[in-house]
């Protein structure tokens, strides 16, 4: 796509807006774009009163134009005023050209409830917040209501945090097979799976160092999350070694939440769940993605719907109190009839958490190399499926408590976590809302040091520390001591200890 920008304009923001209307488009030098590529010309001009954005978009013989003015305000920064003006102009022009109104309007970020949270913290009523989202940000009413509800529920769970709080993430980046839509760092070949014993040894050494520093700094671990990949690819004995070591390093029974991803039903056994229960795990994720066998086969899942049902029954019998199931809306080959049947079946199982993702087209996903035409502006049945999950979940007593969005999702829809009251998955909220530090260990893991005090003006100060992406690189990595020193330096520099 060709972009011609005039004025002090946030290029990345404009690109994300354009991707809503032209999914899959690439941005390069304007002169390199093909003759029939869509073109956006955006001009931002300033007067004493405010900023005016003028957007003209062209697609072959079609053309549309929109101009939006936003006045300066004592309560809104110039950058935000520019973003509002540019967003309104681009959304209006592209919407007219394509005959499409995006559900989330000009909200393109990972956290669509963030604006609602900020407005609520200013003391505005729920009704006023929803009105601002629809009138100023072009969000459709039902999404404005969802964002506001999620913001309210999140803030209840976050409460008044402490600078002494933190969470821990442990990465197990291996899977039995690779799903065609997946772009996570996870490894499936026999050669790479053979690295698991050495990987565990190195991981445990790093965990010992990390927990020693957490204890030295006087921090309180609130949640612990073992993710992947698929952690239950470990054998029961390997899982016992890992969980046993963690239990020796921290009081796992004092954790607010202890999560083990068991996402692939084909890796689950009763023995593994027994080990998890013995060592204090309180939340497990058993993820079917779909209960349509044809869809599962098409996306490379090595299990059937019946396999999931057996795995779910094992999870219930294990006595682990909270079960989450992940589903994906808009998978290739899925439709409203098959997805609604999947969702109704999941509801009948009554898991404590249900996370509904919208199919996201990642650049590294195998499905793109297969030549599949997976990009979609309106998303086909996806919007109807998303609406169905939110209606039916509410009818069954589930509350939306967690939400995020990704680029290149089908129909530009969201991912929502639903929970029965009191069973919310807290790690995801703490990580996404950046309320305290996340200490992460393992290949591809990213520690996030956070200073989220009111005196920062409501904006957290964040520093990230990255482990090597690949397991074979991680096995050679000797940077843990350096990372731990950087973590301590962050806490001392910001006077958090």
C-alpha positions in Angstrom: 0.0 0.0 0.0 1.2 3.5 -0.8 1.2 6.1 2.0 1.8 9.8 1.4 2.0 11.6 4.7 2.3 15.3 5.2 2.9 16.8 8.6 4.0 15.4 12.0 2.1 12.1 11.8 2.6 8.8 13.6 3.4 6.5 10.6 2.9 3.2 12.5 -0.6 4.3 13.8 -1.7 5.2 10.2 -0.4 1.8 9.0 -2.4 -0.1 11.6 -5.5 1.9 10.6 -5.0 1.0 7.0 -4.6 -2.7 7.8 -8.1 -2.7 9.1 -9.5 -1.9 5.7 -6.7 -3.6 3.6 -5.7 -6.7 5.5 -2.5 -8.3 4.4 -1.2 -5.2 2.7 2.5 -4.4 3.0 4.0 -0.9 3.3 7.2 0.1 1.7 8.5 3.1 -0.2 5.7 4.9 -2.0 7.4 4.7 -5.4 7.7 0.9 -5.1 4.0 0.3 -4.7 2.2 -1.3 -7.7 -0.1 0.9 -9.8 -3.3 -0.8 -8.5 -2.3 -0.7 -4.9 -4.5 1.4 -2.6 -3.1 4.8 -1.9 -3.7 7.0 1.2 -2.7 10.7 1.3 -3.0 12.1 4.8 -2.2 15.8 5.6 -2.1 17.2 9.1 -2.2 21.0 9.5 -2.2 23.1 12.7 -4.0 26.3 13.6 -4.2 28.3 16.8 -7.4 26.5 17.6 -6.4 22.9 16.9 -5.4 20.3 14.3 -7.1 19.3 11.0 -6.5 16.0 9.3 -7.5 15.5 5.6 -7.4 12.0 4.2 -7.9 10.9 0.6 -7.9 7.2 -0.2 -7.9 5.7 -3.7 -8.3 2.2 -4.9 -8.1 1.9 -8.7 -11.0 4.0 -10.0 -12.6 4.5 -6.6 -11.9 7.5 -4.3 -13.0 8.9 -1.0 -12.1 12.0 1.1 -12.7 13.0 4.7 -11.5 16.0 6.8 -11.7 16.1 10.6 -10.9 19.0 13.0 -10.0 18.5 16.7 -9.6 21.5 19.0 -6.8 21.8 21.4 -7.7 21.1 25.1 -5.9 21.6 28.4 -6.7 18.0 29.3 -5.5 16.3 26.0 -1.9 16.3 24.7 -1.1 17.5 21.2 0.0 14.0 20.2 -3.3 12.6 21.3 -5.2 15.4 19.5 -3.2 14.5 16.4 -4.0 10.9 16.8 -7.7 11.5 17.1 -7.8 13.8 14.1 -5.8 11.4 11.9 -7.8 8.4 13.1 -11.1 10.0 12.5 -10.1 11.2 9.0 -8.7 7.8 7.9 -11.5 5.8 9.4 -14.1 8.0 7.7 -12.4 8.1 4.3 -11.6 4.4 4.2 -15.0 3.5 5.6 -16.7 5.4 2.8 -14.5 3.8 0.1 -14.9 0.2 1.4 -18.5 0.5 2.6 -17.3 -0.8 6.0 -17.4 0.4 9.6 -14.8 -1.3 11.8 -16.3 -2.5 15.1 -13.5 -0.9 17.1 -13.3 2.3 15.2 -9.9 4.0 15.5 -8.8 1.8 18.4 -5.9 -0.2 17.0 -3.9 -1.1 20.1 -3.5 -4.4 22.0 -5.7 -3.2 24.8 -9.0 -1.7 23.6 -10.3 -1.4 27.1 -7.4 1.0 28.0 -9.2 4.1 26.9 -12.3 3.0 29.0 -10.0 2.4 32.0 -8.5 5.9 31.7 -11.9 7.6 31.4 -13.3 5.6 34.4 -10.3 6.7 36.4 -11.1 10.3 35.6 -14.4 9.7 37.5 -16.6 9.5 34.4 -19.7 7.3 34.6 -20.1 4.1 32.7 -22.7 5.7 30.5 -20.5 8.6 29.7 -17.5 6.4 28.9 -19.5 4.4 26.4 -20.7 7.6 24.8 -17.2 8.9 24.4 -16.0 5.6 22.8 -18.8 5.7 20.3 -18.7 9.4 19.4 -15.0 10.2 19.6 -13.4 6.9 18.8 -16.0 5.6 16.3 -16.4 2.3 18.3 -19.8 0.6 17.7 -22.1 0.6 20.8 -21.8 -3.1 21.7 -18.0 -3.0 21.6 -18.0 0.2 23.7 -20.1 -1.6 26.3 -17.8 -4.6 26.2 -14.7 -2.5 26.6 -16.3 -0.6 29.5 -17.4 -3.8 31.3 -14.0 -5.4 30.9 -12.3 -2.2 32.2 -14.5 -2.3 35.3 -14.0 -6.0 36.0 -10.2 -5.7 35.5 -9.9 -2.8 37.9 -11.8 -4.8 40.6 -9.3 -7.6 40.2 -6.2 -5.4 40.1 -7.2 -3.5 43.2 -4.4 -1.6 45.0 -1.2 -3.4 44.0 2.1 -3.1 45.8 5.6 -2.4 44.4 6.6 -5.6 46.1 4.3 -7.8 43.9 5.5 -9.7 40.9 4.7 -12.8 38.8 6.8 -15.5 37.2 6.6 -17.0 33.8 8.3 -20.3 32.9 8.7 -21.1 29.1 8.5 -24.7 27.7 8.7 -24.0 24.0 8.0 -27.4 22.6 4.9 -28.9 21.0 4.0 -32.4 19.6 3.1 -30.9 16.2 2.9 -27.4 14.9 -0.6 -25.9 14.1 -0.8 -24.3 10.7 -1.9 -20.9 12.2 0.8 -20.8 14.9 3.7 -18.3 15.1 4.8 -19.0 18.6 8.3 -20.1 19.3 7.7 -23.8 19.7 9.6 -26.8 18.3 8.3 -30.1 17.1 10.9 -32.1 15.3 12.4 -35.2 16.9 15.9 -33.5 16.9 14.6 -30.5 18.8 12.4 -32.5 21.1 15.5 -34.4 22.1 16.8 -31.2 23.6 14.2 -31.3 26.4 16.3 -33.1 29.1 19.2 -30.6 28.7 16.7 -27.7 28.4 15.1 -28.7 31.7 18.5 -28.8 33.4 19.4 -25.3 32.2 16.0 -24.0 33.0 16.1 -25.2 36.6 19.5 -23.6 37.1 18.1 -20.3 35.9 15.0 -20.7 38.1 17.2 -21.1 41.1 19.0 -17.9 40.4 15.8 -16.0 39.6 13.9 -17.0 42.7 17.0 -16.3 44.8 17.0 -12.7 43.6 13.2 -12.4 44.0 13.6 -13.5 47.6 16.6 -11.1 48.2 14.6 -8.2 46.8 11.8 -9.0 49.2 9.3 -9.4 46.5 6.0 -11.3 46.8 5.1 -13.7 43.9 1.4 -13.5 43.3 1.0 -15.7 40.2 3.1 -18.3 38.4 2.4 -19.4 34.8 4.1 -22.3 33.0 3.4 -21.7 29.3 4.6 -22.8 25.9 4.6 -24.3 23.5 2.9 -27.1 25.4 4.3 -27.7 28.8 2.5 -31.1 29.1 4.7 -32.4 26.3 7.0 -33.2 29.3 6.7 -36.7 30.7 5.1 -37.1 34.1 8.6 -37.6 35.6 10.0 -34.5 33.9 7.0 -32.5 35.0 7.6 -33.8 38.6 11.2 -32.6 38.4 10.2 -29.1 37.2 7.3 -28.6 39.6 9.2 -30.1 42.5 12.0 -27.7 41.9 9.6 -24.7 41.8 8.0 -25.9 45.0 11.4 -26.0 46.7 12.0 -22.4 45.6 8.8 -20.7 46.6 5.7 -21.4 48.6 3.4 -22.6 45.7 0.4 -23.0 48.1 0.6 -19.3 49.0 0.3 -18.2 45.3 -2.8 -16.4 44.3 -2.8 -18.5 41.1 -0.6 -21.3 39.6 -1.2 -22.1 36.0 0.0 -25.0 33.8 -0.9 -24.9 30.2 -2.0 -28.3 29.0 -3.2 -27.0 25.7 -2.9 -30.0 23.5 -5.2 -32.9 24.5 -2.9 -35.3 22.8 -0.2 -34.6 25.5 -2.5 -35.1 28.5 -2.5 -38.0 30.9 -4.1 -38.6 34.3 -0.6 -39.0 35.8 0.5 -35.6 34.6 -2.6 -34.0 36.2 -1.9 -35.9 39.4 1.6 -34.5 39.5 0.3 -31.0 38.9 -2.3 -31.2 41.7 0.3 -32.6 44.1 2.6 -29.6 43.5 0.0 -26.9 43.9 -1.2 -26.1 40.4 -4.6 -24.4 40.6 -5.4 -23.6 37.0 -4.9 -25.6 33.8 -5.7 -24.8 30.2 -7.1 -27.6 28.0 -7.6 -26.1 24.6 -9.7 -27.7 21.8 -9.8 -24.5 19.6 -12.7 -26.3 17.8 -14.8 -29.3 18.4 -15.2 -29.9 14.6 -12.9 -32.7 13.6 -12.7 -31.5 10.0 -11.5 -28.0 11.2 -9.0 -29.6 13.6 -7.5 -31.7 10.8 -7.3 -28.7 8.5 -5.3 -26.7 11.0 -2.8 -29.5 11.9 -4.1 -30.4 15.4 -3.2 -34.0 16.2 -6.3 -34.7 18.2 -10.1 -35.1 17.8 -13.0 -33.6 19.6 -13.4 -36.9 21.5 -9.8 -36.6 22.6 -10.5 -33.2 24.1 -13.6 -34.4 25.9 -11.6 -37.3 27.5 -8.8 -34.8 28.5 -11.4 -32.4 30.0 -12.9 -35.3 32.0 -9.4 -36.1 33.3 -8.9 -32.4 34.3 -12.2 -32.5 36.2 -11.2 -35.7 38.0 -7.8 -34.3 38.9 -9.3 -32.0 41.5 -7.5 -29.0 40.1 -10.0 -26.2 40.8 -9.9 -24.0 37.7 -10.1 -25.1 34.0 -9.7 -22.8 31.1 -10.6 -23.8 27.5 -9.4 -21.8 24.5 -11.5 -21.5 21.3 -10.7 -19.8 18.0 -13.3 -17.9 16.0 -12.9 -17.7 12.2 -10.6 -20.7 11.6 -10.4 -21.8 7.9 -13.3 -24.2 7.2 -15.3 -23.2 10.3 -18.7 -21.4 10.1 -21.4 -20.2 12.4 -23.2 -23.5 12.6 -20.1 -25.6 13.5 -18.7 -22.9 15.8 -21.9 -22.3 17.7 -22.2 -26.1 18.3 -18.6 -26.0 19.6 -19.4 -23.2 22.0 -22.6 -24.7 23.2 -20.8 -28.0 24.0 -18.1 -26.1 25.9 -20.7 -24.3 27.9 -22.3 -27.6 28.8 -19.0 -28.7 30.3 -19.1 -25.6 32.5 -15.3 -24.8 32.6 -14.4 -21.9 35.0 -12.8 -20.0 32.2 -13.4 -19.8 28.5 -11.1 -17.7 26.3 -12.4 -16.9 22.8 -9.7 -15.8 20.3 -10.3 -14.5 16.9 -8.2 -16.2 14.2 -5.1 -14.1 13.7 -3.0 -14.3 10.5 0.6 -14.2 11.6 3.5 -13.7 9.2 5.4 -16.8 10.4 2.3 -19.1 10.2 2.5 -22.1 8.0 -1.0 -21.5 6.7 0.3 -18.5 4.6 3.0 -20.7 3.0 0.3 -23.1 2.0 -1.2 -20.4 -0.2 -4.4 -20.0 1.8 -6.4 -16.9 1.2 -7.0 -16.2 4.9 -7.1 -12.4 5.1 -10.6 -11.1 5.4 -12.0 -7.6 5.8 -15.5 -8.4 7.2 -14.5 -11.9 8.6 -17.4 -13.9 7.1 -19.2 -15.6 10.0 -16.6 -14.5 12.5 -18.6 -11.4 13.7 -21.7 -13.5 14.2 -19.7 -16.1 16.1 -18.1 -13.5 18.3 -21.5 -11.9 19.1 -22.9 -15.4 19.9 -20.1 -16.2 22.4 -20.7 -12.9 24.3 -24.4 -13.3 24.4 -24.4 -17.0 25.4 -21.6 -16.6 27.9 -23.6 -13.8 29.7 -26.7 -16.0 29.7 -24.7 -18.8 31.4 -23.3 -16.5 34.1 -19.8 -15.8 32.7 -18.4 -12.3 32.9 -15.9 -10.7 30.4 -12.9 -9.9 32.5 -9.9 -9.8 30.1 -9.5 -8.6 26.5 -6.8 -7.9 24.0 -6.5 -7.5 20.2 -3.9 -8.4 17.6 -3.1 -7.1 14.1 -4.5 -9.0 11.1 -7.3 -10.7 13.0 -10.2 -11.9 10.9 -12.8 -9.1 10.7 -10.6 -7.0 13.1 -12.3 -8.6 16.1 -11.1 -9.1 19.7 -10.0 -11.9 22.0 -12.0 -12.1 25.3 -11.6 -14.1 28.5 -14.8 -15.1 30.2 -15.0 -16.4 33.7 -17.4 -17.5 36.3 -17.4 -15.0 39.2 -14.4 -15.5 41.4 -12.6 -17.8 38.9 -10.8 -15.1 36.8 -7.3 -15.9 35.4 -5.2 -13.2 37.1 -1.8 -13.7 35.5 -3.1 -12.5 32.1 -4.5 -9.3 33.6 -1.3 -8.6 35.5 0.8 -9.2 32.4 -1.3 -7.3 30.0 -2.2 -4.3 32.2 1.4 -4.0 33.4 0.6 -3.6 37.1 3.7 -5.3 38.3 6.9 -7.0 37.1 6.9 -10.4 35.3 10.1 -12.4 35.9 10.4 -14.8 32.9 12.7 -17.7 32.4 13.4 -19.9 29.3 13.8 -19.8 25.6 11.8 -16.9 24.1 10.9 -15.6 27.5 10.7 -11.9 28.1 10.9 -10.4 31.6 9.0 -7.2 32.0 10.2 -4.8 34.8 7.4 -2.5 35.7 7.1 0.7 37.9 3.4 1.4 38.0 3.1 4.0 40.7 0.6 6.9 40.6 3.4 9.4 40.7 4.4 8.3 37.2 1.3 10.1 35.8 -0.7 6.9 35.2 1.9 5.6 32.7 4.0 2.6 33.8 7.8 2.7 33.3 8.8 -0.6 31.6 12.0 -2.3 30.7 12.2 -5.7 29.0 14.9 -8.3 29.2 15.0 -11.0 26.5 16.2 -14.6 26.6 17.4 -16.1 23.3 14.5 -17.2 21.1 15.5 -20.7 20.2 16.2 -23.6 22.7 19.5 -24.5 21.2 20.6 -20.9 21.7 19.2 -20.8 25.2 21.3 -23.9 26.1 24.4 -21.9 25.3 23.2 -18.8 27.0 25.0 -17.5 30.0 23.3 -14.2 30.4 21.1 -15.0 33.4 23.4 -13.3 35.9 23.5 -10.2 33.7 19.7 -10.2 33.5 19.3 -10.6 37.2 21.7 -7.7 37.8 19.7 -5.6 35.4 16.5 -6.5 37.3 18.0 -5.5 40.6 19.3 -2.3 39.1 15.9 -1.4 37.8 14.3 -1.8 41.3 17.1 0.2 43.0 17.0 2.9 40.4 13.3 3.4 40.7 13.5 3.0 44.5 11.0 0.1 44.5 12.9 -1.7 47.3 
